[in-house]
Structures are given as C-alpha cells and as structure tokens.
Amino acid sequence: MNTPVDPRLLSIQDYTYELPAGRIAPAPLPNRDASRLLVYRRGQIADHGFRELPAQLPPDALLVFNNTKVVRARLYLHKPSGGQIELFCLEPVAPQRAIEPAMQQTSECVWRCLVGNGKRWKTGPVQATFTTPDGQPATLEAERVAAEEGSSLIRFRWQPAELPFAQVLAGAGRLPLPPYLGREATGEDDERYQTVYAAHDGAVAAPTAGLHFTPAVLAELAGRGIQSAQLTLHVGAGTFQPVKAERMADHPMHAEPISATRQVLRQLLEHAPRPVIAVGTTSLRTLESLYWLGAALVRTGELPAQVQQWDPYQPGAGEVPTATALQALLTELERRGDDALQASTQLLIAPGYQFQVVQGLVTNFHQPESTLLLLVAALLGPDWRRVYEHALGHDYRFLSYGDSSLLLP
C-alpha cells in the first residue's frame, strides 16, 4: 500500500521543466478555437484541435465554467508635477470588501493596490482624466492612506460621483496582462483576454482555459447534449505569485472570492456519478472548495467563510460523502433564503490531494514551479511530466495565450 504524499513536505523544485522563452505565446491566435488540444486519456496522449473538444469529451460530462470578467485594474495617474504613478488594484477594503458590491460602489472607495514608482510619490493626491460611457469628461483622484508590506491602501474619489467603480475602471484603467508577456495591453487584448461568457466583474487575470471557447464550440457542446454550468472565482494577482519557499508548508496560498448558485449545486447533485469536468484550474478549485465548505458544515454545523490552504490534508479530511457535503450547502442556502453561496478559498491542490468533485480538466500549459503545475500533477500523478514533454516536443504554445489540453485521468 502506498503512503499518501504530504503536500506540505513537497519541494517546488521537483515540479519544474525547462520552458524556452520562444514557447510562450506572446499574443492570441487570429481565431480563439484555432488553438491545439492535447488529450490525455487514461495514460494515452493524442493531438487534436480545440474545435474537436466536444467530440473528445465523455458524452455524459458536465462541463463547469468560471464566468468571472477581467476588470481594467491597471491605472496610470499623474502628480501635479507631471510624474506618473502606476496603481494595480488588488482587492477592495472599504466600504465594501466583497468584490461585486465593491464594483458598484459610487463616489469613493479604498482598495489595496500595488504601486509603481511609489518612491516618487511621497504625499498628496494623483489624478487621471477619462471619459464616461456616455462620452462625458470625468476625473479620478487617488491618495495613499497607508503603506503595507508589498502594497498600499489607496483611497479613490471620482467625478461624476454617481459612476460605479466598475465604470471608473473601464474608463480610466487598462487591462492587466500577465507579467510574463512583458507588454502593455492592446485593443485586441481588450477582447481576447476575456472569455466569451464573462459576466461578473472582479478578476485581475483571465481564467485562460476558457479563452479558446467560441459560440460555435459552445453550440456544438449543447448539440451533443453535454451539460454545462457556471460559477465564479474572481482570479487575483496571487495566481502569478511564484513559489519561493523550499517546502510548500512555507508557501502562503492567496485567497480568492468564489460564488456558486443553488442551481449549480443542484446540477452537481443530479449529475452524480457521471463525470464533472472543470474548465480551468479556477473552476476546479471552486468546485473542490464547495466540497470542503459543505464538509465543514456537516461536521461543525456552521458554514465557514473560507476554505483554508491545508484543510484537505488534516486527519479525517474527506470522510464526508460528496453528495452529503453538497446537499448540506444547498439546504443551508435554502434555509437562509440566499440564491448563491459567497465565500473565499485559499485551497492548495498538490500531489497527495484526493479529488472530491472533479474527474477531468480543460487547461492551458502552466509555468514551471507554480501552484497551477502542482494542481496538474495532483490530477495526473507522475504522468504530468509525460504530458509536458509531449507538448514541448510537439510545438504546443504555452501559458495564457497558448494551446489547450483535456486531461482525463
């Protein structure tokens, strides 16, 4: 009998590979669904095009999408002297901490931000001008409230004051492309670094597995009777946070807000035991987080606000049946009269993790020594190396604008 792996003892250096710079896709292909699709099915690897995805999926699959929408979170403002200050909005602090209400906030708000050229910004406000959706001139003012380790609290005020902050970002901000692309967003990125089904403002990075889907692919999925569901995880900048610790026990996983409706919980319950396939690592982490929230509710009688990083690796974890955990969540939402579950997740999925909800994954090819690669290794076991060696040896494009894979262990 194999001894289970304790992810806290893992070294991230065991989950690396050589990624030549030329293999990182610098821009999207002309057509979303023209990307390639590596299919891993029970140990076998085959090469396909993404348009073939509907035919490659199990016919009784439930495909689960993350419908978050990337906001224009990168802001460039100027001091009275003309010097430029760059702000990257990470998360709301006041008066709303939940992301979606914060995007509807009017007049003023406080966000935690990364600050570029921060040493040149001692005191006083910085400002930007922009145009409202109806073509009127508008202004945005920012002032540093407090400096924290690695970030600052920034108070934003704007005119017209009745604009929601989502429209302020849409007018004054720029799309935040991944740092490894090393370039500013273009007009093409405004469309292509967004899924066609994006619905809820709040992400600062795209759920990139979904970038390949087109209305035609979605229509073929429906035509084949493949069911679908949507939930939300607002991707944070922490998704690009490198693992610097020697052991994973010393790596703090970032937390991200998640949301799932009663309808999604019913779909998951009714679909069992047929396969659930996540579109992207964010959808997968959300689905698995639903289990851990429900399991905690069953065990303690209380619904936690957040899934903690190491919850799945505690003694006795995973003993609550999946259906019992999901039904407990649905019953609790009905008792409260809430249509959707709102929580956050810090869940780290790494080798040693026991999957509770998901049986397959659609995903891109991830950076070496990243938590996303650990997730793939948890799903595939040692075969993750075969998959990545095949992709490198067969000219697949990597990272956010790269090619896709369907992983069915």
HUZI-V124367 format. One record per backbone hydrogen bond with DSSP energy under -1.0 kcal/mol. NH is the residue of the N-H (numbers start at 1). CO is the residue of the C=O. If there is no record, write none. Layout:
BEGIN
NH	CO
NH	CO
END
This chain:
BEGIN
9	6
10	7
14	11
15	12
23	20
24	21
25	398
34	31
37	48
38	404
39	46
40	406
41	44
42	408
44	41
46	39
48	37
50	35
52	49
53	50
56	52
57	53
61	58
62	275
63	227
64	277
65	229
67	231
69	200
71	203
73	71
74	174
75	87
77	85
78	127
79	83
82	79
85	77
86	116
87	75
88	114
89	73
90	112
91	112
93	110
94	110
102	98
103	99
107	161
108	106
109	156
110	94
111	154
112	91
113	152
114	88
116	86
120	117
121	118
126	142
127	78
128	140
130	138
132	136
135	132
138	130
139	159
140	128
141	157
142	126
143	155
145	153
146	153
148	151
152	113
153	146
154	111
155	143
156	109
157	141
158	107
159	139
163	160
165	105
166	103
167	164
168	164
169	165
170	166
171	167
172	168
173	169
174	74
177	175
181	178
182	179
190	186
192	188
193	189
198	195
199	67
200	67
202	69
203	69
204	235
208	206
210	207
211	208
213	210
218	214
219	215
220	216
221	217
222	218
223	219
224	220
225	222
226	221
227	61
229	63
231	65
232	259
234	257
239	236
240	237
241	238
248	10
249	8
250	247
251	248
256	345
258	343
259	232
260	341
262	339
265	261
266	262
267	263
268	264
269	265
270	266
271	267
272	268
274	271
277	62
278	360
279	64
280	278
280	362
284	280
285	281
286	282
287	283
288	284
289	285
290	286
291	287
292	288
293	289
294	290
295	291
296	292
297	293
298	294
299	295
300	296
301	297
307	344
311	308
313	310
314	311
317	314
319	316
325	321
326	322
327	323
328	324
329	325
330	326
331	327
332	328
333	329
334	330
335	331
336	332
337	333
338	333
341	260
343	258
344	305
345	256
346	307
348	309
353	350
359	276
360	276
361	407
362	278
363	405
369	15
374	370
375	371
376	372
377	373
378	374
379	375
380	376
381	377
383	380
384	381
385	382
387	383
388	384
389	385
390	386
391	387
392	388
393	389
394	390
396	391
398	23
399	365
402	399
403	397
404	36
405	363
406	38
407	361
408	40
END
